[in-house]
Every structure is written in structure tokens, then in C-alpha cells.
Amino acid sequence: KLADALSKARGALSRRDQGAALAAVAEVLRLEPGNAEAARLKKITMRVPAGFRAAPGTAAEPYTNTGWAKEVIHEKTGIEMVFIPAGEFMMGSPSGESRRDSDEGPVHKVVLTKAFYLGKYEVTNGQYQAFLNSAGYDGSRDADSDYLRHHRDWNKYASTGDSYPIVCVSWKNAQAYCKWAGLRLPTEAEWEYACRAGSSTRFSFGDSDSQLDSYAWYNGNSGSKTHPVGQKRPNGWDLYDMHGNVWECCADWKGDYPSGSVTDPQGPSSESARVLRGGSWNINPQNCRSAYRSYYSPDYSGSVSGVRVARTIN
């Protein structure tokens, strides 16, 4: 494993792929016994954002020298979050990528200047129910014309158990949850950067659909239903279910990509639909790819859409 990790790190460095290099070097540090740099990291006094506590057994994140804890737990909600370093990557899919859609291009350079924490898992029924109990929020003020049907569906899916991802929650409901929790939705660029975790392939783990079963719940293995979060393998940055299980809403309106490089993009100022990413339990493999873009009305809620939350590090 160590030899493979070293080879991956050398390849990423030779390609000058900053994101891949960060992930690969972190893997080397994790695997190499007696590594002096790993020992140094253990001695760093960890920094934890206000309102969080360090996750049990975590250490300082290995990507920078800032000392932030690699994994933290949000005190108010119990949501586990993972440190994502600032960096840059190529967003979108190249024209030759198998089964790509035209709205995934042009491929363009994105620079993210701020590190952030991202939910290790999708927000669960239990975490969302705590919000409803505390805030007395039923979602009706943000509902579309099918609110009663969606509310009934949410109750049906919520009964599956506290560890299942929430579904039947609109973008507006997700924003209300974030406001109550003191968190936020990731931007579309942050989401793809975190999903890729340094990769440039169709999925965070490679190009082949045949490996998807190990990383995602999709229409080939889900049994037409959601599953508890964290049952499949994580990506290179220890994020689970970035492919499949439920769609994850982003902060952005869905619009066309720019042709040139951008820094900390926020998406269009106004459009008709919000971005969804990651695929879901009823979706084909090609729609679970890292670059695939879906969208929905801010008022719409359905049995395939969920939420993953973020927190900026100031």
C-alpha cells in the first residue's frame, strides 16, 4: 500500500496536479511507519472552529501547516465534518469523457482560496428531525403546490430510521435548516472539488462503472430505496456517499460554465433552478459521475434529493 501511495504521489507531483498531490501525499503520511512528518503533525496543537469539537481520534489535517483538526463534530447538530484544503482543480468533464452531457463543459480552472469543512455524510433523518423539533418548522411556508404529497412522503422516508439520509426536502427547506444550524450549503465548485478529492477521472475512484458498487448506492444495487449513510467506501478525502444514495443540493443557481479560470465562483446571480450533484439511489452510473450536473426548482422536494452541509474556515 505504501509503494502504491508513493507512486501515486510522484505521478501527481509530476503532473503538477495540486489537488491530487495533496491527497496522495496525505496518504503517504498516513501509511508510512515512523514518518517524521506524521510525528510532527501529531504534536501540532489542533485548532477547532467555535461551535465544534474534535472528532475522537482525529489529528491535525495533513495538507497545510494551519493546525485545523482533520475531522470535527458540530456541537448543535452532531454532524461530522471533514477538513477540505484550499486549492485549485479543473472543473467539468472533457469532451471525450464517456456519457458526458454538454452542460459539463467547458472544462475550466477553479481556484478555491478558503479551506472549509464539509459533511462527512449526508444530513440524516435524525439530524433533520432535531431541527423540526427545535424550530417548530414544517416547511409549508416554502412548499410548492405538491407540498402535502411531499410532506407525506418525507414522513414515510423518515420512518426508515435516523441514520438514513433525509429526502423530500426542498432547497428552501435545506436553507432553513442551514440557517438554524449555523452552517451552509456548499457551492457547486466546492462540491465537485471535494467529490474529486484530487482526481480527474469520471468518478473519484477512477473511470470504470464496474467499481461504482463499492462506493455508491445507485439503480444497480440500491433495491429502489435509500440506505443508511456511510455504508460504502469513502473518497480520497474520507467523504462518504458523494456518489449515489441521494442527490445533494448546492447553493448555486444552475447556469453555463465560464470559458476561463475563476476564483471562488458562486454561480449565476439568478436563474430558475438550483444545482443538484452526486446522483441517487434510482440513477444510472453515468449520472453519478463527479462532473454530472442536475437541477431542481427551489420549491420542489422529492424522494431522491437530500443535503450535505459546509462550514467556511475563517
Phi and psi in degrees as GROMACS dihedral restraints (atoms count N, CA, C in turn):
[ dihedral_restraints ]
;  ai    aj    ak    al  type     phi  dphi    fc
    3     4     5     6     1   -65.2    20    10
    4     5     6     7     1   -41.5    20    10
    6     7     8     9     1   -62.1    20    10
    7     8     9    10     1   -42.1    20    10
    9    10    11    12     1   -63.6    20    10
   10    11    12    13     1   -41.5    20    10
   12    13    14    15     1   -65.1    20    10
   13    14    15    16     1   -40.8    20    10
   15    16    17    18     1   -64.1    20    10
   16    17    18    19     1   -41.3    20    10
   18    19    20    21     1   -63.0    20    10
   19    20    21    22     1   -42.4    20    10
   21    22    23    24     1   -63.7    20    10
   22    23    24    25     1   -40.3    20    10
   24    25    26    27     1   -64.8    20    10
   25    26    27    28     1   -43.6    20    10
   27    28    29    30     1   -62.5    20    10
   28    29    30    31     1   -41.3    20    10
   30    31    32    33     1   -63.8    20    10
   31    32    33    34     1   -42.2    20    10
   33    34    35    36     1   -65.5    20    10
   34    35    36    37     1   -39.8    20    10
   36    37    38    39     1   -67.4    20    10
   37    38    39    40     1   -39.1    20    10
   39    40    41    42     1   -67.7    20    10
   40    41    42    43     1   -30.2    20    10
   42    43    44    45     1   -82.6    20    10
   43    44    45    46     1    -7.5    20    10
   45    46    47    48     1    58.8    20    10
   46    47    48    49     1    34.8    20    10
   48    49    50    51     1   -90.6    20    10
   49    50    51    52     1    97.1    20    10
   51    52    53    54     1   -60.2    20    10
   52    53    54    55     1   -46.2    20    10
   54    55    56    57     1   -63.1    20    10
   55    56    57    58     1   -45.6    20    10
   57    58    59    60     1   -65.0    20    10
   58    59    60    61     1   -37.9    20    10
   60    61    62    63     1   -63.8    20    10
   61    62    63    64     1   -43.0    20    10
   63    64    65    66     1   -59.1    20    10
   64    65    66    67     1   -45.7    20    10
   66    67    68    69     1   -66.6    20    10
   67    68    69    70     1   -42.0    20    10
   69    70    71    72     1   -68.8    20    10
   70    71    72    73     1   -42.4    20    10
   72    73    74    75     1   -64.0    20    10
   73    74    75    76     1   -38.8    20    10
   75    76    77    78     1   -60.8    20    10
   76    77    78    79     1   -37.9    20    10
   78    79    80    81     1   -67.2    20    10
   79    80    81    82     1   -38.4    20    10
   81    82    83    84     1   -61.4    20    10
   82    83    84    85     1   -45.2    20    10
   84    85    86    87     1   -62.7    20    10
   85    86    87    88     1   -35.9    20    10
   87    88    89    90     1   -68.3    20    10
   88    89    90    91     1   -35.0    20    10
   90    91    92    93     1   -91.5    20    10
   91    92    93    94     1   -32.1    20    10
   93    94    95    96     1   -73.3    20    10
   94    95    96    97     1   118.3    20    10
   96    97    98    99     1   -69.0    20    10
   97    98    99   100     1   135.7    20    10
   99   100   101   102     1    71.1    20    10
  100   101   102   103     1    15.0    20    10
  102   103   104   105     1   -63.5    20    10
  103   104   105   106     1   128.6    20    10
  105   106   107   108     1   -65.0    20    10
  106   107   108   109     1   -37.6    20    10
  108   109   110   111     1   -66.7    20    10
  109   110   111   112     1   -40.2    20    10
  111   112   113   114     1   -62.3    20    10
  112   113   114   115     1   -40.0    20    10
  114   115   116   117     1   -65.4    20    10
  115   116   117   118     1   -37.1    20    10
  117   118   119   120     1   -64.0    20    10
  118   119   120   121     1   -42.1    20    10
  120   121   122   123     1   -61.1    20    10
  121   122   123   124     1   -36.4    20    10
  123   124   125   126     1   -64.6    20    10
  124   125   126   127     1   -26.3    20    10
  126   127   128   129     1   -85.2    20    10
  127   128   129   130     1   -12.4    20    10
  129   130   131   132     1   -68.6    20    10
  130   131   132   133     1   134.6    20    10
  132   133   134   135     1   -70.9    20    10
  133   134   135   136     1   117.6    20    10
  135   136   137   138     1   -71.8    20    10
  136   137   138   139     1   144.6    20    10
  138   139   140   141     1  -105.9    20    10
  139   140   141   142     1   137.3    20    10
  141   142   143   144     1  -129.4    20    10
  142   143   144   145     1   130.8    20    10
  144   145   146   147     1   -62.1    20    10
  145   146   147   148     1   153.2    20    10
  147   148   149   150     1   -58.2    20    10
  148   149   150   151     1   138.2    20    10
  150   151   152   153     1    88.1    20    10
  151   152   153   154     1     4.1    20    10
  153   154   155   156     1  -127.3    20    10
  154   155   156   157     1   165.3    20    10
  156   157   158   159     1  -131.5    20    10
  157   158   159   160     1   154.1    20    10
  159   160   161   162     1   -67.4    20    10
  160   161   162   163     1   139.0    20    10
  162   163   164   165     1   -67.8    20    10
  163   164   165   166     1   146.8    20    10
  165   166   167   168     1   -55.4    20    10
  166   167   168   169     1   131.9    20    10
  168   169   170   171     1    79.5    20    10
  169   170   171   172     1    -0.5    20    10
  171   172   173   174     1   -77.8    20    10
  172   173   174   175     1   164.4    20    10
  174   175   176   177     1  -129.0    20    10
  175   176   177   178     1  -178.5    20    10
  177   178   179   180     1   -64.1    20    10
  178   179   180   181     1   143.2    20    10
  180   181   182   183     1   -61.3    20    10
  181   182   183   184     1   145.4    20    10
  183   184   185   186     1   -91.1    20    10
  184   185   186   187     1     3.6    20    10
  186   187   188   189     1   -90.8    20    10
  187   188   189   190     1   -29.6    20    10
  189   190   191   192     1  -132.2    20    10
  190   191   192   193     1  -178.2    20    10
  192   193   194   195     1  -106.8    20    10
  193   194   195   196     1    25.3    20    10
  195   196   197   198     1   -87.7    20    10
  196   197   198   199     1   -16.4    20    10
  198   199   200   201     1    84.7    20    10
  199   200   201   202     1     3.8    20    10
  201   202   203   204     1   -64.7    20    10
  202   203   204   205     1   142.4    20    10
  204   205   206   207     1   -61.2    20    10
  205   206   207   208     1   139.9    20    10
  207   208   209   210     1   -66.4    20    10
  208   209   210   211     1   -38.9    20    10
  210   211   212   213     1  -133.2    20    10
  211   212   213   214     1   137.2    20    10
  213   214   215   216     1  -132.8    20    10
  214   215   216   217     1   166.2    20    10
  216   217   218   219     1  -124.2    20    10
  217   218   219   220     1   127.6    20    10
  219   220   221   222     1   -74.2    20    10
  220   221   222   223     1   121.5    20    10
  222   223   224   225     1   -61.4    20    10
  223   224   225   226     1   -43.2    20    10
  225   226   227   228     1   -69.6    20    10
  226   227   228   229     1   -38.2    20    10
  228   229   230   231     1  -109.5    20    10
  229   230   231   232     1   -18.2    20    10
  231   232   233   234     1    78.8    20    10
  232   233   234   235     1     8.2    20    10
  234   235   236   237     1   -71.5    20    10
  235   236   237   238     1   129.7    20    10
  237   238   239   240     1   -85.1    20    10
  238   239   240   241     1   134.7    20    10
  240   241   242   243     1  -132.4    20    10
  241   242   243   244     1   151.4    20    10
  243   244   245   246     1  -118.6    20    10
  244   245   246   247     1   139.2    20    10
  246   247   248   249     1   -70.3    20    10
  247   248   249   250     1   130.8    20    10
  249   250   251   252     1  -119.4    20    10
  250   251   252   253     1   117.7    20    10
  252   253   254   255     1   -72.6    20    10
  253   254   255   256     1   152.8    20    10
  255   256   257   258     1   -61.9    20    10
  256   257   258   259     1   155.8    20    10
  258   259   260   261     1   171.3    20    10
  259   260   261   262     1  -164.8    20    10
  261   262   263   264     1  -138.6    20    10
  262   263   264   265     1   156.2    20    10
  264   265   266   267     1  -158.9    20    10
  265   266   267   268     1   169.3    20    10
  267   268   269   270     1   -96.4    20    10
  268   269   270   271     1   115.1    20    10
  270   271   272   273     1   -93.4    20    10
  271   272   273   274     1   140.5    20    10
  273   274   275   276     1   102.0    20    10
  274   275   276   277     1  -175.9    20    10
  276   277   278   279     1  -120.4    20    10
  277   278   279   280     1   143.1    20    10
  279   280   281   282     1   -69.1    20    10
  280   281   282   283     1   159.4    20    10
  282   283   284   285     1   -60.9    20    10
  283   284   285   286     1   -24.1    20    10
  285   286   287   288     1   -89.5    20    10
  286   287   288   289     1     0.1    20    10
  288   289   290   291     1   -69.4    20    10
  289   290   291   292     1   135.7    20    10
  291   292   293   294     1   -61.3    20    10
  292   293   294   295     1   128.5    20    10
  294   295   296   297     1    61.3    20    10
  295   296   297   298     1    33.4    20    10
  297   298   299   300     1   -78.4    20    10
  298   299   300   301     1   162.7    20    10
  300   301   302   303     1  -109.7    20    10
  301   302   303   304     1   154.2    20    10
  303   304   305   306     1   -64.6    20    10
  304   305   306   307     1   -26.5    20    10
  306   307   308   309     1   -77.1    20    10
  307   308   309   310     1     2.0    20    10
  309   310   311   312     1   -88.8    20    10
  310   311   312   313     1     4.2    20    10
  312   313   314   315     1  -132.3    20    10
  313   314   315   316     1   170.2    20    10
  315   316   317   318     1   -76.8    20    10
  316   317   318   319     1   151.5    20    10
  318   319   320   321     1   -61.8    20    10
  319   320   321   322     1   133.3    20    10
  321   322   323   324     1  -144.9    20    10
  322   323   324   325     1   153.3    20    10
  324   325   326   327     1   -78.6    20    10
  325   326   327   328     1   132.7    20    10
  327   328   329   330     1  -121.6    20    10
  328   329   330   331     1   130.4    20    10
  330   331   332   333     1  -109.8    20    10
  331   332   333   334     1   122.5    20    10
  333   334   335   336     1  -107.2    20    10
  334   335   336   337     1   113.7    20    10
  336   337   338   339     1   -87.6    20    10
  337   338   339   340     1   -10.7    20    10
  339   340   341   342     1  -122.7    20    10
  340   341   342   343     1   132.1    20    10
  342   343   344   345     1   -69.0    20    10
  343   344   345   346     1   158.5    20    10
  345   346   347   348     1  -152.8    20    10
  346   347   348   349     1   163.9    20    10
  348   349   350   351     1  -100.9    20    10
  349   350   351   352     1   142.4    20    10
  351   352   353   354     1  -129.6    20    10
  352   353   354   355     1   144.6    20    10
  354   355   356   357     1   -54.0    20    10
  355   356   357   358     1   130.0    20    10
  357   358   359   360     1   -65.1    20    10
  358   359   360   361     1   -30.6    20    10
  360   361   362   363     1  -131.2    20    10
  361   362   363   364     1   169.0    20    10
  363   364   365   366     1   -68.9    20    10
  364   365   366   367     1   150.5    20    10
  366   367   368   369     1   -59.8    20    10
  367   368   369   370     1   134.8    20    10
  369   370   371   372     1   -98.4    20    10
  370   371   372   373     1   167.5    20    10
  372   373   374   375     1   -55.1    20    10
  373   374   375   376     1   -44.8    20    10
  375   376   377   378     1   -61.8    20    10
  376   377   378   379     1   -41.6    20    10
  378   379   380   381     1   -69.1    20    10
  379   380   381   382     1   -37.1    20    10
  381   382   383   384     1   -73.9    20    10
  382   383   384   385     1   -35.6    20    10
  384   385   386   387     1   -64.1    20    10
  385   386   387   388     1   -34.9    20    10
  387   388   389   390     1   -61.4    20    10
  388   389   390   391     1   -37.4    20    10
  390   391   392   393     1   -63.4    20    10
  391   392   393   394     1   -47.7    20    10
  393   394   395   396     1   -60.7    20    10
  394   395   396   397     1   -41.8    20    10
  396   397   398   399     1   -66.3    20    10
  397   398   399   400     1   -40.7    20    10
  399   400   401   402     1   -76.6    20    10
  400   401   402   403     1   -41.6    20    10
  402   403   404   405     1   -94.1    20    10
  403   404   405   406     1   -12.9    20    10
  405   406   407   408     1    62.1    20    10
  406   407   408   409     1    36.1    20    10
  408   409   410   411     1  -102.8    20    10
  409   410   411   412     1   120.5    20    10
  411   412   413   414     1  -106.4    20    10
  412   413   414   415     1    -1.6    20    10
  414   415   416   417     1    83.4    20    10
  415   416   417   418     1    -7.0    20    10
  417   418   419   420     1   -65.8    20    10
  418   419   420   421     1   -27.9    20    10
  420   421   422   423     1   -68.8    20    10
  421   422   423   424     1   -21.1    20    10
  423   424   425   426     1  -107.5    20    10
  424   425   426   427     1     8.7    20    10
  426   427   428   429     1   -79.8    20    10
  427   428   429   430     1   153.1    20    10
  429   430   431   432     1   -86.1    20    10
  430   431   432   433     1  -173.1    20    10
  432   433   434   435     1   -66.8    20    10
  433   434   435   436     1   -16.2    20    10
  435   436   437   438     1   -99.9    20    10
  436   437   438   439     1    24.3    20    10
  438   439   440   441     1   -54.7    20    10
  439   440   441   442     1   -46.6    20    10
  441   442   443   444     1   -61.4    20    10
  442   443   444   445     1   -39.0    20    10
  444   445   446   447     1   -65.5    20    10
  445   446   447   448     1   -43.3    20    10
  447   448   449   450     1   -68.1    20    10
  448   449   450   451     1   -37.6    20    10
  450   451   452   453     1   -63.5    20    10
  451   452   453   454     1   -40.5    20    10
  453   454   455   456     1   -63.5    20    10
  454   455   456   457     1   -42.6    20    10
  456   457   458   459     1   -63.8    20    10
  457   458   459   460     1   -40.1    20    10
  459   460   461   462     1   -61.6    20    10
  460   461   462   463     1   -43.5    20    10
  462   463   464   465     1   -60.8    20    10
  463   464   465   466     1   -37.0    20    10
  465   466   467   468     1   -65.3    20    10
  466   467   468   469     1   -45.6    20    10
  468   469   470   471     1   -73.5    20    10
  469   470   471   472     1   -33.2    20    10
  471   472   473   474     1   -61.9    20    10
  472   473   474   475     1   -29.9    20    10
  474   475   476   477     1   -71.2    20    10
  475   476   477   478     1    -8.3    20    10
  477   478   479   480     1   -67.2    20    10
  478   479   480   481     1   -26.6    20    10
  480   481   482   483     1   141.1    20    10
  481   482   483   484     1   156.2    20    10
  483   484   485   486     1   -65.2    20    10
  484   485   486   487     1   -24.9    20    10
  486   487   488   489     1   -90.0    20    10
  487   488   489   490     1    -0.2    20    10
  489   490   491   492     1   -83.6    20    10
  490   491   492   493     1   150.8    20    10
  492   493   494   495     1   -69.8    20    10
  493   494   495   496     1   145.1    20    10
  495   496   497   498     1   -66.5    20    10
  496   497   498   499     1   147.1    20    10
  498   499   500   501     1  -138.1    20    10
  499   500   501   502     1   177.8    20    10
  501   502   503   504     1    57.5    20    10
  502   503   504   505     1    36.4    20    10
  504   505   506   507     1  -121.4    20    10
  505   506   507   508     1   122.5    20    10
  507   508   509   510     1   -72.4    20    10
  508   509   510   511     1   167.5    20    10
  510   511   512   513     1   -59.7    20    10
  511   512   513   514     1   -39.5    20    10
  513   514   515   516     1   -66.7    20    10
  514   515   516   517     1   -39.2    20    10
  516   517   518   519     1   -63.4    20    10
  517   518   519   520     1   -39.9    20    10
  519   520   521   522     1   -62.8    20    10
  520   521   522   523     1   -40.2    20    10
  522   523   524   525     1   -64.1    20    10
  523   524   525   526     1   -39.3    20    10
  525   526   527   528     1   -63.6    20    10
  526   527   528   529     1   -40.1    20    10
  528   529   530   531     1   -62.6    20    10
  529   530   531   532     1   -45.2    20    10
  531   532   533   534     1   -62.5    20    10
  532   533   534   535     1   -42.0    20    10
  534   535   536   537     1   -61.1    20    10
  535   536   537   538     1   -44.0    20    10
  537   538   539   540     1   -63.4    20    10
  538   539   540   541     1   -40.5    20    10
  540   541   542   543     1   -79.7    20    10
  541   542   543   544     1   -20.2    20    10
  543   544   545   546     1    79.7    20    10
  544   545   546   547     1    28.2    20    10
  546   547   548   549     1  -121.2    20    10
  547   548   549   550     1  -167.3    20    10
  549   550   551   552     1  -152.8    20    10
  550   551   552   553     1   167.6    20    10
  552   553   554   555     1   -82.6    20    10
  553   554   555   556     1   145.8    20    10
  555   556   557   558     1   -71.1    20    10
  556   557   558   559     1   152.0    20    10
  558   559   560   561     1   -70.8    20    10
  559   560   561   562     1   164.1    20    10
  561   562   563   564     1   -61.9    20    10
  562   563   564   565     1   -39.0    20    10
  564   565   566   567     1   -65.8    20    10
  565   566   567   568     1   -43.7    20    10
  567   568   569   570     1   -60.4    20    10
  568   569   570   571     1   -41.1    20    10
  570   571   572   573     1   -61.6    20    10
  571   572   573   574     1   -49.9    20    10
  573   574   575   576     1   -65.9    20    10
  574   575   576   577     1   -39.3    20    10
  576   577   578   579     1   -58.7    20    10
  577   578   579   580     1   -46.1    20    10
  579   580   581   582     1   -69.7    20    10
  580   581   582   583     1   -38.4    20    10
  582   583   584   585     1   -63.0    20    10
  583   584   585   586     1   -45.3    20    10
  585   586   587   588     1   -66.2    20    10
  586   587   588   589     1   -36.6    20    10
  588   589   590   591     1    49.9    20    10
  589   590   591   592     1    43.8    20    10
  591   592   593   594     1    93.4    20    10
  592   593   594   595     1    -7.1    20    10
  594   595   596   597     1   -86.0    20    10
  595   596   597   598     1   163.1    20    10
  597   598   599   600     1  -130.7    20    10
  598   599   600   601     1    17.8    20    10
  600   601   602   603     1   -92.3    20    10
  601   602   603   604     1   178.6    20    10
  603   604   605   606     1   -60.8    20    10
  604   605   606   607     1   -38.9    20    10
  606   607   608   609     1  -120.8    20    10
  607   608   609   610     1   168.0    20    10
  609   610   611   612     1   -64.6    20    10
  610   611   612   613     1   -20.0    20    10
  612   613   614   615     1  -104.4    20    10
  613   614   615   616     1    -6.3    20    10
  615   616   617   618     1   148.0    20    10
  616   617   618   619     1  -163.7    20    10
  618   619   620   621     1  -102.0    20    10
  619   620   621   622     1   -17.7    20    10
  621   622   623   624     1   -87.0    20    10
  622   623   624   625     1   132.4    20    10
  624   625   626   627     1   -62.1    20    10
  625   626   627   628     1   -26.1    20    10
  627   628   629   630     1   -65.0    20    10
  628   629   630   631     1   -21.3    20    10
  630   631   632   633     1   -89.9    20    10
  631   632   633   634     1    -8.1    20    10
  633   634   635   636     1   -61.5    20    10
  634   635   636   637     1   -31.4    20    10
  636   637   638   639     1   -56.0    20    10
  637   638   639   640     1   -29.7    20    10
  639   640   641   642     1   -78.8    20    10
  640   641   642   643     1   -16.7    20    10
  642   643   644   645     1  -118.0    20    10
  643   644   645   646     1   -14.6    20    10
  645   646   647   648     1  -147.9    20    10
  646   647   648   649     1   151.6    20    10
  648   649   650   651     1   -96.4    20    10
  649   650   651   652     1   119.3    20    10
  651   652   653   654     1  -142.4    20    10
  652   653   654   655     1  -171.2    20    10
  654   655   656   657     1   -68.7    20    10
  655   656   657   658     1   -11.2    20    10
  657   658   659   660     1   -86.1    20    10
  658   659   660   661     1   -13.0    20    10
  660   661   662   663     1  -145.7    20    10
  661   662   663   664     1     0.0    20    10
  663   664   665   666     1   -81.9    20    10
  664   665   666   667     1   -17.8    20    10
  666   667   668   669     1    67.7    20    10
  667   668   669   670     1    26.6    20    10
  669   670   671   672     1    61.3    20    10
  670   671   672   673     1    42.4    20    10
  672   673   674   675     1  -160.3    20    10
  673   674   675   676     1   163.7    20    10
  675   676   677   678     1   -75.4    20    10
  676   677   678   679     1   167.6    20    10
  678   679   680   681     1  -136.8    20    10
  679   680   681   682     1   155.6    20    10
  681   682   683   684     1   -52.6    20    10
  682   683   684   685     1   144.6    20    10
  684   685   686   687     1   -66.8    20    10
  685   686   687   688     1   152.5    20    10
  687   688   689   690     1    78.3    20    10
  688   689   690   691     1    17.1    20    10
  690   691   692   693     1   -87.9    20    10
  691   692   693   694     1   -20.1    20    10
  693   694   695   696     1   -98.5    20    10
  694   695   696   697     1   177.5    20    10
  696   697   698   699     1   -72.5    20    10
  697   698   699   700     1   146.2    20    10
  699   700   701   702     1   -83.1    20    10
  700   701   702   703     1   168.3    20    10
  702   703   704   705     1   -82.1    20    10
  703   704   705   706     1  -170.1    20    10
  705   706   707   708     1   -66.2    20    10
  706   707   708   709     1   -15.0    20    10
  708   709   710   711     1  -110.7    20    10
  709   710   711   712     1    23.1    20    10
  711   712   713   714     1    61.7    20    10
  712   713   714   715     1    36.4    20    10
  714   715   716   717     1  -104.4    20    10
  715   716   717   718     1   131.7    20    10
  717   718   719   720     1  -101.0    20    10
  718   719   720   721     1   149.2    20    10
  720   721   722   723     1    61.3    20    10
  721   722   723   724     1    28.7    20    10
  723   724   725   726     1   -68.8    20    10
  724   725   726   727     1   -23.7    20    10
  726   727   728   729     1  -108.8    20    10
  727   728   729   730     1   125.3    20    10
  729   730   731   732     1    78.8    20    10
  730   731   732   733     1  -170.5    20    10
  732   733   734   735     1    73.5    20    10
  733   734   735   736     1   -77.6    20    10
  735   736   737   738     1  -139.2    20    10
  736   737   738   739     1   150.3    20    10
  738   739   740   741     1   -61.2    20    10
  739   740   741   742     1   148.8    20    10
  741   742   743   744     1  -119.5    20    10
  742   743   744   745     1   126.0    20    10
  744   745   746   747     1   -81.1    20    10
  745   746   747   748     1   143.2    20    10
  747   748   749   750     1  -109.6    20    10
  748   749   750   751     1   168.2    20    10
  750   751   752   753     1   -72.3    20    10
  751   752   753   754     1   -24.9    20    10
  753   754   755   756     1   -79.5    20    10
  754   755   756   757     1   151.9    20    10
  756   757   758   759     1   -71.6    20    10
  757   758   759   760     1   149.5    20    10
  759   760   761   762     1   -85.0    20    10
  760   761   762   763     1   124.9    20    10
  762   763   764   765     1  -144.1    20    10
  763   764   765   766     1  -176.7    20    10
  765   766   767   768     1   -73.7    20    10
  766   767   768   769     1   149.2    20    10
  768   769   770   771     1   -75.8    20    10
  769   770   771   772     1   150.9    20    10
  771   772   773   774     1   -75.2    20    10
  772   773   774   775     1   162.9    20    10
  774   775   776   777     1   -90.8    20    10
  775   776   777   778     1   -16.5    20    10
  777   778   779   780     1  -118.3    20    10
  778   779   780   781     1  -177.8    20    10
  780   781   782   783     1   -69.8    20    10
  781   782   783   784     1   145.7    20    10
  783   784   785   786     1  -134.8    20    10
  784   785   786   787     1   155.8    20    10
  786   787   788   789     1  -119.9    20    10
  787   788   789   790     1   127.2    20    10
  789   790   791   792     1    46.8    20    10
  790   791   792   793     1    55.0    20    10
  792   793   794   795     1   -65.7    20    10
  793   794   795   796     1   145.1    20    10
  795   796   797   798     1  -115.2    20    10
  796   797   798   799     1     0.5    20    10
  798   799   800   801     1    83.2    20    10
  799   800   801   802     1   179.1    20    10
  801   802   803   804     1   -63.3    20    10
  802   803   804   805     1   156.6    20    10
  804   805   806   807     1   -74.1    20    10
  805   806   807   808     1   -24.0    20    10
  807   808   809   810     1  -163.0    20    10
  808   809   810   811     1   137.8    20    10
  810   811   812   813     1  -154.4    20    10
  811   812   813   814     1  -165.5    20    10
  813   814   815   816     1  -102.3    20    10
  814   815   816   817     1   -14.1    20    10
  816   817   818   819     1  -140.8    20    10
  817   818   819   820     1   151.2    20    10
  819   820   821   822     1   -98.4    20    10
  820   821   822   823     1   155.5    20    10
  822   823   824   825     1   -79.1    20    10
  823   824   825   826     1   138.3    20    10
  825   826   827   828     1  -119.4    20    10
  826   827   828   829     1   143.2    20    10
  828   829   830   831     1  -136.2    20    10
  829   830   831   832     1   155.2    20    10
  831   832   833   834     1   102.1    20    10
  832   833   834   835     1   -18.9    20    10
  834   835   836   837     1    83.6    20    10
  835   836   837   838     1   179.9    20    10
  837   838   839   840     1  -153.0    20    10
  838   839   840   841     1  -176.3    20    10
  840   841   842   843     1   -66.2    20    10
  841   842   843   844     1   -18.3    20    10
  843   844   845   846     1  -111.0    20    10
  844   845   846   847     1    18.1    20    10
  846   847   848   849     1  -111.2    20    10
  847   848   849   850     1   148.1    20    10
  849   850   851   852     1   -68.3    20    10
  850   851   852   853     1   158.7    20    10
  852   853   854   855     1   -53.9    20    10
  853   854   855   856     1   -40.2    20    10
  855   856   857   858     1   -62.6    20    10
  856   857   858   859     1   -24.5    20    10
  858   859   860   861     1   -88.3    20    10
  859   860   861   862     1     0.2    20    10
  861   862   863   864     1  -100.4    20    10
  862   863   864   865     1     2.3    20    10
  864   865   866   867     1   -63.5    20    10
  865   866   867   868     1   156.7    20    10
  867   868   869   870     1   -59.2    20    10
  868   869   870   871     1   -33.8    20    10
  870   871   872   873     1   -93.3    20    10
  871   872   873   874     1    -8.5    20    10
  873   874   875   876     1   -67.4    20    10
  874   875   876   877     1   138.1    20    10
  876   877   878   879     1  -119.4    20    10
  877   878   879   880     1   128.7    20    10
  879   880   881   882     1  -123.1    20    10
  880   881   882   883     1  -179.9    20    10
  882   883   884   885     1  -161.5    20    10
  883   884   885   886     1   161.1    20    10
  885   886   887   888     1  -155.6    20    10
  886   887   888   889     1   163.9    20    10
  888   889   890   891     1   -66.2    20    10
  889   890   891   892     1   143.8    20    10
  891   892   893   894     1   -59.8    20    10
  892   893   894   895     1   -21.1    20    10
  894   895   896   897     1   -91.7    20    10
  895   896   897   898     1   -14.8    20    10
  897   898   899   900     1   -81.3    20    10
  898   899   900   901     1   143.4    20    10
  900   901   902   903     1  -137.1    20    10
  901   902   903   904     1   142.9    20    10
  903   904   905   906     1  -153.4    20    10
  904   905   906   907     1   174.5    20    10
  906   907   908   909     1   -76.7    20    10
  907   908   909   910     1     4.3    20    10
  909   910   911   912     1  -116.9    20    10
  910   911   912   913     1    -5.0    20    10
  912   913   914   915     1  -107.2    20    10
  913   914   915   916     1   133.2    20    10
  915   916   917   918     1  -135.4    20    10
  916   917   918   919     1  -157.0    20    10
  918   919   920   921     1  -144.6    20    10
  919   920   921   922     1   140.9    20    10
  921   922   923   924     1  -130.3    20    10
  922   923   924   925     1   135.9    20    10
  924   925   926   927     1  -108.6    20    10
  925   926   927   928     1   162.2    20    10
  927   928   929   930     1  -132.2    20    10
  928   929   930   931     1   166.4    20    10
  930   931   932   933     1  -148.0    20    10
  931   932   933   934     1   121.0    20    10
  933   934   935   936     1   -68.9    20    10
  934   935   936   937     1   143.3    20    10
  936   937   938   939     1  -101.1    20    10
  937   938   939   940     1   115.1    20    10
